[in-house]
Amino acid sequence: MAKKKRKIPQRKCVVTNEMKPKKELIRIVRNKEGEVFVDPTGKKNGRGAYVSNDLAVIEKAEKTGVLGQQLNAEIEPSIYEELKQFVKGHTDEK
């Protein structure tokens, strides 16, 4: 009997509107207290928005303010810095 292929969870990037495997995206979360932070595990509680693991996409998100609209919160510049560092860290590993 053939092994059943597992379904790969897909999520939409809020910047590019592309559906991608969850592993290729970075999750940003706003919790009940209104704190916004990067969630590398993808499992923290709160309202989540996904962005592609790509520096150009993160810069576009920063310019357009799409993350703030999606999460209904003020996005600190430090969040974008953290995202950029996260992407740089991931590109170094490959």
PyRosetta script that sets phi, psi and omega in degrees:
from pyrosetta import init, pose_from_sequence

init()
pose = pose_from_sequence("MAKKKRKIPQRKCVVTNEMKPKKELIRIVRNKEGEVFVDPTGKKNGRGAYVSNDLAVIEKAEKTGVLGQQLNAEIEPSIYEELKQFVKGHTDEK")
pose.set_psi(1, 133.2)
pose.set_omega(1, -178.2)
pose.set_phi(2, -69.6)
pose.set_psi(2, 143.8)
pose.set_omega(2, 178.1)
pose.set_phi(3, -69.9)
pose.set_psi(3, 136.0)
pose.set_omega(3, 179.6)
pose.set_phi(4, -73.2)
pose.set_psi(4, 128.9)
pose.set_omega(4, -179.6)
pose.set_phi(5, -78.4)
pose.set_psi(5, 130.2)
pose.set_omega(5, -179.8)
pose.set_phi(6, -72.9)
pose.set_psi(6, 143.7)
pose.set_omega(6, 177.1)
pose.set_phi(7, -77.5)
pose.set_psi(7, 130.0)
pose.set_omega(7, 178.7)
pose.set_phi(8, -88.9)
pose.set_psi(8, 123.6)
pose.set_omega(8, -179.0)
pose.set_phi(9, -64.1)
pose.set_psi(9, 131.4)
pose.set_omega(9, 179.8)
pose.set_phi(10, -107.0)
pose.set_psi(10, 143.4)
pose.set_omega(10, 175.5)
pose.set_phi(11, -135.2)
pose.set_psi(11, 158.9)
pose.set_omega(11, -178.7)
pose.set_phi(12, -102.9)
pose.set_psi(12, 131.3)
pose.set_omega(12, 174.3)
pose.set_phi(13, -71.3)
pose.set_psi(13, 128.1)
pose.set_omega(13, -176.5)
pose.set_phi(14, -71.9)
pose.set_psi(14, -15.5)
pose.set_omega(14, -179.1)
pose.set_phi(15, -90.0)
pose.set_psi(15, -52.1)
pose.set_omega(15, -174.6)
pose.set_phi(16, -94.0)
pose.set_psi(16, -13.2)
pose.set_omega(16, -175.9)
pose.set_phi(17, 60.5)
pose.set_psi(17, 26.9)
pose.set_omega(17, 176.8)
pose.set_phi(18, -94.1)
pose.set_psi(18, 140.1)
pose.set_omega(18, 173.2)
pose.set_phi(19, -84.4)
pose.set_psi(19, 128.4)
pose.set_omega(19, -179.5)
pose.set_phi(20, -139.8)
pose.set_psi(20, 159.8)
pose.set_omega(20, 173.3)
pose.set_phi(21, -59.3)
pose.set_psi(21, 140.9)
pose.set_omega(21, -176.3)
pose.set_phi(22, -53.0)
pose.set_psi(22, -34.1)
pose.set_omega(22, -178.1)
pose.set_phi(23, -65.1)
pose.set_psi(23, -23.9)
pose.set_omega(23, -177.9)
pose.set_phi(24, -88.7)
pose.set_psi(24, 0.0)
pose.set_omega(24, -177.2)
pose.set_phi(25, -116.5)
pose.set_psi(25, 159.5)
pose.set_omega(25, 176.5)
pose.set_phi(26, -110.6)
pose.set_psi(26, 134.4)
pose.set_omega(26, -178.6)
pose.set_phi(27, -98.8)
pose.set_psi(27, 133.5)
pose.set_omega(27, 174.5)
pose.set_phi(28, -114.6)
pose.set_psi(28, 133.9)
pose.set_omega(28, -172.2)
pose.set_phi(29, -122.0)
pose.set_psi(29, 142.2)
pose.set_omega(29, 167.6)
pose.set_phi(30, -115.8)
pose.set_psi(30, 120.4)
pose.set_omega(30, -179.3)
pose.set_phi(31, -90.0)
pose.set_psi(31, -177.6)
pose.set_omega(31, -176.7)
pose.set_phi(32, -61.9)
pose.set_psi(32, -30.0)
pose.set_omega(32, 179.3)
pose.set_phi(33, -77.0)
pose.set_psi(33, -6.6)
pose.set_omega(33, 179.2)
pose.set_phi(34, 89.8)
pose.set_psi(34, 5.9)
pose.set_omega(34, 178.4)
pose.set_phi(35, -77.4)
pose.set_psi(35, 139.3)
pose.set_omega(35, 178.3)
pose.set_phi(36, -113.9)
pose.set_psi(36, 131.8)
pose.set_omega(36, 179.3)
pose.set_phi(37, -153.2)
pose.set_psi(37, 162.9)
pose.set_omega(37, 178.4)
pose.set_phi(38, -81.6)
pose.set_psi(38, 135.5)
pose.set_omega(38, -178.7)
pose.set_phi(39, -118.6)
pose.set_psi(39, 89.2)
pose.set_omega(39, -178.1)
pose.set_phi(40, -65.0)
pose.set_psi(40, -26.1)
pose.set_omega(40, -178.9)
pose.set_phi(41, -77.6)
pose.set_psi(41, -28.7)
pose.set_omega(41, -178.2)
pose.set_phi(42, 76.0)
pose.set_psi(42, 15.8)
pose.set_omega(42, -174.9)
pose.set_phi(43, -121.6)
pose.set_psi(43, -3.2)
pose.set_omega(43, -176.4)
pose.set_phi(44, -70.1)
pose.set_psi(44, 153.4)
pose.set_omega(44, 179.3)
pose.set_phi(45, -73.9)
pose.set_psi(45, 145.7)
pose.set_omega(45, 176.1)
pose.set_phi(46, 131.0)
pose.set_psi(46, 177.7)
pose.set_omega(46, 179.3)
pose.set_phi(47, -77.4)
pose.set_psi(47, 123.4)
pose.set_omega(47, -177.0)
pose.set_phi(48, -111.7)
pose.set_psi(48, 149.4)
pose.set_omega(48, 172.0)
pose.set_phi(49, -134.7)
pose.set_psi(49, 144.3)
pose.set_omega(49, -177.0)
pose.set_phi(50, -111.4)
pose.set_psi(50, 140.3)
pose.set_omega(50, 172.6)
pose.set_phi(51, -127.7)
pose.set_psi(51, 149.8)
pose.set_omega(51, 179.1)
pose.set_phi(52, -63.5)
pose.set_psi(52, 149.1)
pose.set_omega(52, 179.5)
pose.set_phi(53, -80.0)
pose.set_psi(53, 64.9)
pose.set_omega(53, -173.1)
pose.set_phi(54, -146.8)
pose.set_psi(54, 128.1)
pose.set_omega(54, -176.2)
pose.set_phi(55, -58.3)
pose.set_psi(55, -42.3)
pose.set_omega(55, -178.8)
pose.set_phi(56, -63.1)
pose.set_psi(56, -38.8)
pose.set_omega(56, 179.8)
pose.set_phi(57, -67.3)
pose.set_psi(57, -40.8)
pose.set_omega(57, 179.5)
pose.set_phi(58, -65.6)
pose.set_psi(58, -40.9)
pose.set_omega(58, 177.6)
pose.set_phi(59, -63.8)
pose.set_psi(59, -38.3)
pose.set_omega(59, 178.1)
pose.set_phi(60, -65.7)
pose.set_psi(60, -40.6)
pose.set_omega(60, 178.4)
pose.set_phi(61, -60.8)
pose.set_psi(61, -39.6)
pose.set_omega(61, -180.0)
pose.set_phi(62, -65.2)
pose.set_psi(62, -43.2)
pose.set_omega(62, -179.1)
pose.set_phi(63, -67.4)
pose.set_psi(63, -43.4)
pose.set_omega(63, -173.5)
pose.set_phi(64, -84.7)
pose.set_psi(64, -19.6)
pose.set_omega(64, -179.0)
pose.set_phi(65, 71.5)
pose.set_psi(65, 21.9)
pose.set_omega(65, -176.5)
pose.set_phi(66, -64.5)
pose.set_psi(66, -31.7)
pose.set_omega(66, 179.1)
pose.set_phi(67, -65.2)
pose.set_psi(67, -42.2)
pose.set_omega(67, 178.2)
pose.set_phi(68, -60.5)
pose.set_psi(68, -38.9)
pose.set_omega(68, 178.8)
pose.set_phi(69, -68.4)
pose.set_psi(69, -44.1)
pose.set_omega(69, -177.8)
pose.set_phi(70, -64.6)
pose.set_psi(70, -41.4)
pose.set_omega(70, -175.9)
pose.set_phi(71, -92.9)
pose.set_psi(71, -5.7)
pose.set_omega(71, -179.8)
pose.set_phi(72, 55.4)
pose.set_psi(72, 46.5)
pose.set_omega(72, -177.6)
pose.set_phi(73, -152.0)
pose.set_psi(73, 163.2)
pose.set_omega(73, 176.0)
pose.set_phi(74, -79.3)
pose.set_psi(74, 126.7)
pose.set_omega(74, -179.8)
pose.set_phi(75, -99.6)
pose.set_psi(75, 118.4)
pose.set_omega(75, 179.7)
pose.set_phi(76, -70.4)
pose.set_psi(76, 146.9)
pose.set_omega(76, 176.1)
pose.set_phi(77, -57.5)
pose.set_psi(77, -28.7)
pose.set_omega(77, 179.9)
pose.set_phi(78, -63.1)
pose.set_psi(78, -29.3)
pose.set_omega(78, 177.9)
pose.set_phi(79, -64.7)
pose.set_psi(79, -44.3)
pose.set_omega(79, 179.2)
pose.set_phi(80, -65.6)
pose.set_psi(80, -37.0)
pose.set_omega(80, 176.9)
pose.set_phi(81, -62.5)
pose.set_psi(81, -43.8)
pose.set_omega(81, 179.3)
pose.set_phi(82, -61.9)
pose.set_psi(82, -41.8)
pose.set_omega(82, 178.0)
pose.set_phi(83, -62.0)
pose.set_psi(83, -43.1)
pose.set_omega(83, 179.7)
pose.set_phi(84, -63.5)
pose.set_psi(84, -42.0)
pose.set_omega(84, 178.1)
pose.set_phi(85, -63.4)
pose.set_psi(85, -39.6)
pose.set_omega(85, 179.7)
pose.set_phi(86, -60.7)
pose.set_psi(86, -46.3)
pose.set_omega(86, -179.9)
pose.set_phi(87, -64.7)
pose.set_psi(87, -43.9)
pose.set_omega(87, 179.2)
pose.set_phi(88, -61.3)
pose.set_psi(88, -40.7)
pose.set_omega(88, 177.8)
pose.set_phi(89, -62.1)
pose.set_psi(89, -38.4)
pose.set_omega(89, -179.5)
pose.set_phi(90, -74.1)
pose.set_psi(90, -33.6)
pose.set_omega(90, 179.5)
pose.set_phi(91, -73.9)
pose.set_psi(91, -27.9)
pose.set_omega(91, 177.5)
pose.set_phi(92, -68.1)
pose.set_psi(92, -34.4)
pose.set_omega(92, -176.2)
pose.set_phi(93, -70.5)
pose.set_psi(93, -27.3)
pose.set_omega(93, -174.7)
pose.set_phi(94, -73.8)
pose.dump_pdb("model.pdb")
